Amino acid sequence: MSLKNVLIVEDESIVALELSGYIEALGFSVCGIASSATQAYEIAEKSEVDLILMDVHIKGDVDGISCAGMIKESRDIPLIYISAFSDDETLQRAIDTNPSSYLIKPLNRMELKVAIGIAMKNSVETLSKGDVILDNEFSFDSKNRELILHGVNIHLTKQEKLLLSLLLNSKNTIVSIYEIENYLWPDKQSNENTRRALISRLRSKLKYKFLETIHSIGYRINI
């Protein structure tokens, strides 16, 4: 999988740095950070850009929507707007540039992650899908033990990967507490609190779907 390049257009330096860190944590490369339309246009023309995160209100006489229009005249790059404003006039101007998404500040990280996956949906390399299909949102790459939501990998700890792999290998079948604890902690004494905390974290990352608790017996993934 080739690394995808994201251009961030944001004139608030702290917000730009936070976005940059989050984008890189998702596994993408930040090919540039621009605080004005001029900078954004130059980077988009000279660099390999696969996605633009565009703040609507940026420094200078040209705002983010006009800047996006300029860029799209020469290059059709997927675009996500981010803005603290959602008035009808601004939204209509944004819609006219055919963006992938329009997100309202303060940003919700899960919404941003999903928006990025959707924006890059035409790229087979980026919008990956695992060999185990859970539903229309989730899949699982059993080889690399990666949980995928709308084409974007969800971060799992080593223990979460092991647990999900174990449960999916026995999908629709109860996996006992003993099996889980022996598989995850073969050299350690079982710890109920640790196991429950792990189950809780995994259940949250699955958006509270699929994972069923069989009281005092074990757990089951239903797909």
C-alpha positions, 0 to 999 in steps of 0.5 A: 500500500502506498502512503497517501499524501494529505495537504492541510490548509489551516491558518491556526498553527495549533489546529494545523499541528493537531491535524497533522499529528492525527493524520500521520497517526492514521498512517497518511503522510502530510505533504504540506501545511498552508495558512493561505490560498497562495501557499495551498495552491503552490503546494497542490500544483507542485506536490503529489496531493491525494487529499486536501483538508481545507479550512473555509476561513483562512488568511488573505483575500481568498478564502478556502472555498475560492482556493478549492475552486482554483485548485480544482480547475487544474487538478481534481483532488478529493477535498474535505472542508473544515469550518466553524461556520455552517450558514446557508450561503457558505454551505452552498458555495462549498457544495458547488465545489463538490467536496467529499465532506464538510465537517464542523469544528470542533472536529470529531476524530471518528467523523474525520477518520470516516470522512477521509476513508470516504474521500479516498473511496475511489483509491483501492489502495487506501480504501482497504477491505479485510478478508473477513466482512463483519457488516457494511462498515467493518471488516478484518484483515486476518493476515495483518490482524487489522480492524478496518472501518470504512476503509480506514484501519482502526488502531488496536493494541497487540492484545486487542488484535489477538482477542479479536482474531481469536473470536473471529476464528470462532465466529458465531461460536462461544469462546470460553473465558478459559480459552481467552485467558490461556491464549492471551496470557499463557504464562500469567495467572488470569486476571478478571479485571484485565480481561474485562477491561480488554473486552470493554475497549474492543467492544467500544472500537467495534461501536458496541456491535457484534461482541456478545457476553455469555455470562460466566461462560465466555464471549461470542462474535456474531456476524 
